[in-house]
Amino acid sequence: MIETKRLIIRTVEKTEIDLNALYTLLSDEEVNKYLPWYPIKDKDEAKQFYESQIESNYQKQGGYYFVICLKENPHPVGYIAVSGAKSHDFGYGLLKEYWGLGLVTEASEAIIDFLRIQGWLYITATHDIHNIGSGKVMQKIGMSYKYSYKELWQPKNVEVTFRLYQLNLDNNQERIYTEYWDRYSEHFIEDL
């Protein structure tokens, strides 16, 4: 468990409280507009998401999936996921009634400190160019823009232009994660 001024950040558990929170977060169309999956339809799908995306992927690959709770309420209002895969992809989601309060930024800074202590060398994050709020969070937590690329996103089957941001936790500014640059032929550096 990690505490900040306003938050308790902890690993997600297979409890009714956490599964209900996942359902609320993952079923909201606006919260999931820029995520690769479609909003889930029921609590059974929330349980399946937990088993396939959290329990399976994050525990086996050595990544983390945290829920964000306000100190005055144990019910999760958001999440932060950090992939254990080579990309160390950093992602987050928050109930829309809490948007604009700096909660994801506060939680992200605490998780970055945690990852640094764990010896992680870097994290990356991507956002759809239309999801400006997500890009602002990346900048606020110290991530730097590296490049953009176009991907046909599945299962939604839409072409998306993503911006990749990276934060090197060991201050090695020469390191750039290039897998997406190499994988997608349509890649470029924007003048932001």
C-alpha positions in Angstrom: 0.0 0.0 0.0 1.2 3.5 -0.9 -0.1 6.6 0.7 -0.1 10.2 -0.6 -1.6 13.3 0.8 -5.1 12.4 -0.5 -4.9 8.8 -1.7 -4.3 5.2 -0.8 -2.9 3.2 -3.7 -2.9 -0.5 -3.4 -2.9 -3.6 -5.6 -6.2 -4.7 -7.0 -7.8 -7.7 -5.3 -10.4 -10.2 -6.4 -12.9 -8.9 -3.9 -16.5 -7.7 -4.5 -15.4 -4.1 -3.8 -12.6 -4.1 -6.4 -14.5 -6.1 -9.0 -17.5 -3.7 -8.7 -15.0 -0.8 -9.0 -13.5 -2.4 -12.1 -17.0 -2.8 -13.6 -17.8 0.9 -12.9 -14.6 2.1 -14.5 -14.5 -0.3 -17.4 -18.2 0.0 -18.4 -18.1 3.8 -18.7 -18.0 4.7 -22.4 -16.3 8.1 -21.8 -13.6 6.7 -19.5 -12.8 4.0 -22.0 -13.1 6.0 -25.2 -9.3 6.0 -25.9 -8.6 2.5 -24.6 -8.1 -0.5 -26.8 -11.1 -2.5 -25.5 -14.8 -1.9 -25.7 -16.6 -1.0 -22.5 -17.6 -4.1 -20.6 -21.3 -5.0 -20.3 -21.6 -6.7 -16.9 -19.9 -7.8 -13.7 -19.0 -11.2 -15.2 -16.9 -9.4 -17.8 -15.3 -7.4 -15.0 -14.3 -10.7 -13.4 -13.0 -12.0 -16.7 -11.0 -8.8 -17.2 -9.5 -9.2 -13.8 -8.5 -12.8 -14.5 -7.1 -12.3 -18.1 -5.6 -8.8 -17.8 -4.6 -8.3 -14.2 -4.1 -11.7 -12.5 -2.6 -13.3 -15.6 -0.6 -10.6 -17.3 0.6 -8.5 -14.5 1.5 -11.2 -12.0 3.3 -13.4 -14.6 5.2 -10.5 -16.3 6.2 -8.8 -13.1 4.1 -5.7 -13.7 1.7 -4.0 -11.3 -2.0 -3.1 -11.4 -3.0 -0.6 -8.6 -6.3 0.9 -7.6 -6.6 4.5 -6.5 -8.7 5.2 -3.5 -9.5 8.4 -1.7 -8.4 8.2 2.0 -11.9 8.9 3.2 -13.4 6.1 1.0 -12.1 2.6 0.5 -13.9 2.2 -2.9 -11.5 2.6 -5.8 -12.0 5.6 -8.1 -9.3 4.8 -10.6 -6.4 2.6 -11.5 -2.7 2.6 -12.6 -1.2 -0.2 -14.5 2.4 -0.8 -15.3 3.3 -3.6 -17.7 6.1 -5.9 -16.8 6.8 -6.4 -20.5 9.8 -4.7 -22.1 7.8 -1.5 -22.9 7.0 -1.0 -19.2 3.8 0.7 -20.4 2.3 3.0 -17.9 -1.5 3.5 -18.1 -4.3 4.9 -15.9 -8.0 5.5 -15.7 -10.2 7.5 -13.4 -13.9 7.9 -12.9 -15.0 11.0 -14.7 -16.5 12.7 -11.6 -12.9 12.9 -10.4 -11.3 14.3 -13.5 -9.4 17.6 -13.2 -8.5 17.2 -9.5 -4.9 16.0 -10.1 -5.6 12.6 -8.6 -4.0 10.6 -11.4 -0.9 12.9 -11.3 -0.6 12.5 -7.6 -1.0 8.7 -7.8 1.4 8.4 -10.8 4.1 10.4 -9.0 3.9 8.0 -6.0 4.0 4.9 -8.3 7.0 6.3 -10.1 8.8 6.7 -6.8 7.9 3.1 -6.0 9.2 1.8 -9.3 12.4 3.7 -8.9 13.0 2.0 -5.5 12.2 -1.3 -7.2 15.0 -0.7 -9.6 13.0 0.0 -12.8 15.0 1.8 -15.4 12.2 3.4 -17.4 8.5 3.6 -18.2 6.7 4.5 -21.4 3.2 5.6 -22.0 1.2 6.3 -25.1 -1.9 8.4 -25.8 -4.2 8.9 -28.7 -3.5 12.4 -30.1 -7.1 13.3 -29.4 -6.8 12.4 -25.7 -5.1 15.6 -24.7 -5.8 15.2 -21.0 -3.8 12.0 -20.9 -0.8 13.6 -22.6 -0.9 16.5 -20.1 -0.7 13.9 -17.2 2.4 12.4 -18.9 4.0 15.8 -19.1 3.1 16.7 -15.5 4.8 13.5 -14.1 8.0 14.3 -16.0 7.7 12.1 -19.1 9.2 13.4 -22.4 7.7 13.1 -25.8 9.8 10.8 -28.0 7.8 10.0 -31.2 4.4 9.3 -32.8 3.2 6.4 -34.8 0.0 5.2 -36.5 -1.5 1.9 -35.5 -4.6 0.0 -36.6 -6.0 -0.6 -33.1 -7.7 -3.8 -32.3 -10.3 -4.9 -31.5 -11.8 -1.5 -32.4 -10.3 -1.7 -35.9 -9.6 2.1 -36.1 -6.4 3.8 -37.2 -5.0 5.8 -34.3 -2.1 8.1 -34.1 -0.3 7.6 -30.8 2.3 9.8 -29.1 4.9 7.9 -27.1 6.3 9.4 -23.9 9.1 8.0 -21.8 10.6 8.6 -18.4 14.0 7.2 -17.6 14.1 6.6 -13.9 17.9 6.3 -13.8 18.4 9.6 -15.6 19.9 8.0 -18.7 18.5 10.4 -21.3 20.0 8.5 -24.2 17.6 5.5 -23.8 14.6 5.6 -26.1 12.2 2.7 -26.4 12.0 2.1 -30.1 9.8 -1.0 -30.5 6.8 0.9 -31.8 8.9 3.1 -34.1 10.4 -0.1 -35.6 7.1 -2.0 -35.7 4.9 0.6 -37.4 6.0 1.9 -40.8 4.2 5.2 -40.4 6.1 6.9 -37.6 7.4 10.5 -37.2 8.4 13.1 -34.7 6.0 15.9 -34.2 7.0 19.5 -33.3 5.1 19.8 -30.1 
